[in-house]
Amino acid sequence: MAARGIYPSLQDRVCIVTGGGRGLGLEMALALVEEGARVVVTSAREAEELAAVEERAAALAGPGRLFARQADVRDYGDCEGVGAA
């Protein structure tokens, strides 16, 4: 199988992007999905906005490549919840 993209080692790796609900974090998360990674995005944003992030990723690489979780990284309990998911 030929190497794909500039980061072929990201295929099926799990990446966590905090602040991935918008802006630079969102663009980074989508780029990782395009490179074949499985991405967990956390954001303190509203759940509806996070659902839109999942839809954008599914349009790029199919469903199940990006999982968005509402979490505030300043809250230890939220971080534990993301790790457990």
N, C-alpha and C positions, 0 to 999 in steps of 0.2 A: 504494500500500500504506500503510495507516495505521501510525503510530508505535506501537510496542509497549513497554509498561513505562516506567520512568523513564529508562532509558539506551538509547534506540533506536540510538545509534551503536555499541553493542557487538556488534551482529549480525555474526557470522562474524569478529570480531576475536580475536586470540590473546592470552590472559591467562595469566600464570604466578602460581601461588599457592604460596608456600613454607609449610611447616607445615600443609598442607591435609589431613592424614590424620585430624584430629579437631578438636573444639572450634570456635573462631572461624574458623580457616582453612578448615575443612570447610564451614561454613555460608556463608562468602564464596564459595567455589568453586561450591557448588550454586546460589547466587543468580546468579552470573555465567552459569552454564549456562542457567538459566531465562530470562535476558535475551538468550540467543542466541549467547553467546561460545563459542569453543572454548577449553577450559581445560586447562592442564598443571599438575598438582598434584605437588609434591615433598614427601616426608616421609621421615624416618629410620625410620618404623614398619615392621612386618613386611609382606611382600608380600601375605599373605592379607588383611590389613586394607585395603590399597590396592585390592585387587580388589573389596572390598565398596564402597569409595567409587565406583569405576567403575560398579558395578551400580546404586547409588542415582542417579547422574547419568543413566544410561541409562533408568531408570524415569521420570525427570522429562522428558527431552528427546530420548530415543532414543539409540542407540549412536553412538559416535564423536565425542561432544561434549566428553568429558573423558578425559584420559590421565593416569594416575597412575604416577609413577616413584619408586622408592626411591632417595633421595639425601640426603646430609647437606650442607647449604649451607655448613658450615664446612670442607668438603673441596673444594678447587679441582677436582680430578679428577672428582668427582661432578657438579659444576656444568657442567663441559665436556661430560660425557656427556648431561646433560639438554638442553643447547643443540644437541647433534648429533642428538638424537632428534627 
